[in-house]
Amino acid sequence: MGDPAKPLLRALKGEALEQPPWWLMRQAGRFLPEYRQLRAQARDFVDFCLTPALAAEATLQPVRRFGMDAAILFADILLVPQALGQTVEFGEDGPLLEALAAERGIAGLRPLELGRLEPVYETVRLVRAGLPPQTALIGFAGSPWTVATYMVEGGASRDFRRVKAWAYRDAVGFSALIGLIAEATITYLCGQIAAGAEAVQLFDSWAGVLSEAQFERWVIAPTQRITAALKGRFPLVPIIGFPRGAGALYTHYASQSGVDAIGLDTAVPLGFARELQRRIVVQGNLDPVALLVGGAALEDAAVRLRRALAGGPFVFNLGHGVLPQTPPENVAVLARLLAEPLDRA
């Protein structure tokens, strides 16, 4: 699907490049004044995501300004629950969903409404047409466990009590929810790839809250299901997995999930990252606060990260998303640092 000459795709195929390709999670977002102006044109956040002209422009803005090696589709992981019939809104404090009750299971949901996701595919087509020749396009979705946490908790959670209790008390019923999300995710990502996405990333932002046994069941198993299906249909499209907070279980995820590259959160030590790099492409893991602060803190952290992982396939990124308060000029500094040869950085 993608041009193998693009630096990001070369790295994701296992090539070690002298200058690592880079992009940033949440690179299209509130830290950019042009994004805030664009956001004001939409009725609400869901409308913003589902208006292709606006979403495509948001996707392209950081690439135009900073020259990343990849654009990542501007959308939201909760578009899948909405397409399954769940009410999804966004308030001042984040997403708000009509929480699923464990006793009702998935009875209140409906089969995936493909029409609700068609605007996302149109966004992909618009972005692909507007990107520079060497810039890759990444599609994405939330992983089933993380999406399920929002669906059951009704939004973000501090302790994940409701969703974990359902998984412990009724593993069969909870498995039905995970399976429904996994199948919807397969359909959703296949649509993105068919529309022009050249790589995809699975965000499992809350993977780190599970025990080892639960991680195996609710993170590894559904990820295997998704990666097997995608590779069966699009064998040349690389898949990045981001099991944030997985700690020592990163090793298991890298070897068992079926992904081609693994995104590392900020807490992953560089020595551990080098060990992972012996078996899989690694992506990450600059602290977003170092990018926020800038100056010597940013330069030192970026150079240390490059030096640590220069010997193998590596995609430079953050360990989580760009913070909204980040000065855009700090991202411009990072772009210049990454363009320099390592011996001069």
N, C-alpha and C positions, 0 to 999 in steps of 0.2 A: 504493500500500500504506500509506503513512504520511500523517499529518495535516500539510498544508503550513504550518499556523500554528505548528508547533513551531519554536522558534528554530534548532535544529541543522539541520533540513531546509530552512528558509529560506536559511540560509547556504550549505548544500551545493548549492542551486539557483542560487547566484550573487548573493544579496542581501547588501549591506554593511549590517551592523547596528551601531547605536551602541554597544551592549554585546555583545561577541562571545560566542556560545555556547561552552561549554567542557565538556570531559571530559578524563580523564587515562588514558593507557595504563597498564595494570596498576593501575587505581584500586581494583579488588577484589583484595586481596592481603594479604601478611604484615604490612604496616605497621599494619593495623587489629587491635586485640585481639579484636574480635568475630569477625573472620575466623579467627584462630588457634583460637578456641574451637570454631568450626564445623568447621574442618579436622580436629580431633581426633576427630570423629564418624565419619570415613571410614576404611576399611581401608588405603587408599593413595591416591595422587594421582589415578590413573586412575579409581578407584572414586568419588572425590570428584567428578570432572568428569562422570561418567556416572550420578550419582544426582540426578535432576532437582530434588528438594526442596532438597538441599544446594546445588547449583550455582545455582539460582534465588535462594536466600537470599544467597549470596556476591555475585551480580550486583547485588542490590538494596541491600546494606549501604551502600556509599559514597554512593549517591543519597540514601538516608534521612539520612545524617549531614551531607552537604555540599551537596546540592541541585544536582548537576551537571545540565547540559542533556541528557545522554545517559547511558544505561547501556550497557556493552558486555558481551555474553554472556560468562559465565565458562566457559571450556573450554580446550582446548590445541590447538596446530596439529598435534600428533602423533597426534591421534585419527584422522586420515585414514590415515597409514601402518598404524595398528593395524587399521582397517577393511579395509585391503588385505592383511591377513594377516601383517604384520610384528610380531614381539614388541617391545613397548614397555614399559619400566619406568622409574621415577624413583628415583634414589638421592640421597644427600646432596649430590653434586656436579652434579646435573642429570639429564637424560634418558639412558637407556641403551637402545640398540636392537641387535637382531641385524643387524650390518652387511651390506648387500648386497655381493656380490662382483661385480666388473665382468665377469668371465669367464662368470658364470651369467646376467647380465642380469636381467631381471624374471621369470625362470622360477619363482622361489620364491614369487612373489606370486599372489594370486587376485583374481577380480573383486570389486569393492567390495561389502562386506556391509552393505546398507542397515540391517539390524536393529541393527547396532552403533552406528549414529548416531541412531536414533530417540530415545534418551534426551536427546540434545542438543535435538532439535526440541521435546520436551516441556518442557525447560527454557525455551526461547524462549516457548512458550505461557504458562507460569506467570509469567515475568517481565513479559511484555506486559500480562497481567491485573493485575499488581501495581504498575505504574508510575504516577506522577502524570500528569495529562492532557497537560502540556506537555513531558514528558520522552520523548525518542526512544530507540529500542532499536537498537543496532548489532550486527549479526552479524559474524563474521570467519572467515578461514581463512589459513593460510600460503600464500604463493605457491610455485609448483612448484620454483623453484630452491632456495629456502630449505628447503623440506621435503625435497628431494632430498639436501641436504648432510647432514642428520641421518640419513637412511636409508642413505647410503653410508658416512659416517664412523662411524656407530654411536653418535653423540651429538654434543656440541659439539666444535668443532675450532679450533685456532689458525692452521693454515696451509691447510686445505682441500685437502690434497695428494691424498688418495684420489679425491675427487669431481671435482676439476679434471683429474686425470690421466685418469680415465675419459672425461670430456667431450672432452679433446684426442685421446686415442688411438682412441676408438670413438664418434664423434659420432652415428652412426646408432643404435647400441645405447643410448646415453645419451638420445637424443631419444625413444626408446620409453618410457623411464622418465618423462621430463618429460611426455610426452603422457598417460601413464596417470594421473599425479598431476593434471594439468590437468582431465581428464574427471571424476575423482573430486571435485575441488574444485568444478567446476560443479554436479554433483549435490548436493554437500553444501551449498553456498550457496543453491541453489534451494530446498532443503528448509528452510533457516533462514528465507528470505524468505516462503515459503508458510506457515510457522508463525507469522510475525508480525514478523520483523526489518524495520526501516524503512530501513536503510542497511547497507552491508557494507564492511569494510575488509580489504584484502589486505596481509598483513605479509610483506615481502621483506627480512628482517632482515640477510641476508648478500649483498645485491645489490652492495655496495661492494667486494667482493673480486675482481670480474671485470674483465677488459680490455674495451675498448669493443666489439670484435667479439663477444666472449662475452656481454656484457651484452645486445646486440641479440638474440642467439639464445636465451639461456636466461632472460632477464628480460622483454624487450619482447614477443617473439613469443608466449610462453604467456600473458602477461597480456592481450594483444589477444584471444587465443582465449577466455579466460574472460569478459572484459568484453563481447565481442560476443554470447556465448551468454546472459549474464545480461540484457543489454539487449533481446535478442530476445524474452525471456519476461517480463521485468519492467522495461519501459522507464522507469518513473517512480522506480525505486529507485536512489539515488545510490551510487556506488562510490568509495571512498577507496583510494588506493594509497600504500604507505609503503616506498619503495625505499631503505632506510637506507644511508647512506654513499655514495650515488650521485655526489655531488660535481657536477661540470659536467654529468654525464649526467642530472641531474634535468630539465634543459630538454627533452632528447629523450624522457624518460619522460612528461613532462607533455603533450607534443604527440602522441605516438605510441601510448601504451598503451591509450587509451580510457577512462581513469578520469575521474571528475568533479571530484575533489579530490585534492590531493597532500600527504601528510604529510612534514614536513621534520625532519631530525635536527638536533641541537643545533649542529653545525658549519656549517650553512648560514648565510651572512651575511645580515643583514636587507636590505641593498640588493639582493642577488640574489633574496631572497624577494619583494621588491616587484616585481621584474621578472617573476617567475613569476606573480605575482598578476594581472598584466595579461591573462593568458590562461587562468588556471585558479584555482579556489578553493584557498587554502593553509591548512594546518593545522600547528600547532606553536608554537614549538620551544624552549620554556623548558628550560633545563638542569635535569635532575633533581637535580643537586647543589645548585643554588640553592634548590630546594624543600626539600631536606634541611637546609640550613643555616638558612634562614628569615631573619627580621630584615630589615635594610636591603638585604642582597644579594638577597633574594627580591623585595622591593618594587621596587627599582630595575630589576631584570631584567624583571619583569612589566609595569611601566609602559612601559619602553622598547619592549618587544615590541608592546604594544597601540598605542602611538603610531606605530610604524613601519608597522603593517599595518591601521590603522583606515580607510584610504581605499578598501578593497576587500573582497570576500568573504573571511571569515577565521573559522576555528575555533581557539580557544585550546586548546593542549595542551602536552605535554612533547615534547622531542626524542627521548625513549625512555621506558621505563617508570618508574613510581614505585619508588624504592629501598626495600627492606624496612626500613631503619633510619629512614625518614622519620617525624618526629613528626606524628601526626594534626592537632595544633593548627596546624601550618604550612599544611596543606591548608585548614583553616578560615580562616586569614588570607588565603590566595589567593582563596577564595570571596568574602570580603568585598571584596577589592581589585577583583575583576572585576565586582562588583555596583555599584561606584561609577561615576558619570559620568567620562569620561576627563579632563575639565578639573579634576576634584577628586582624581583618582588621583595 
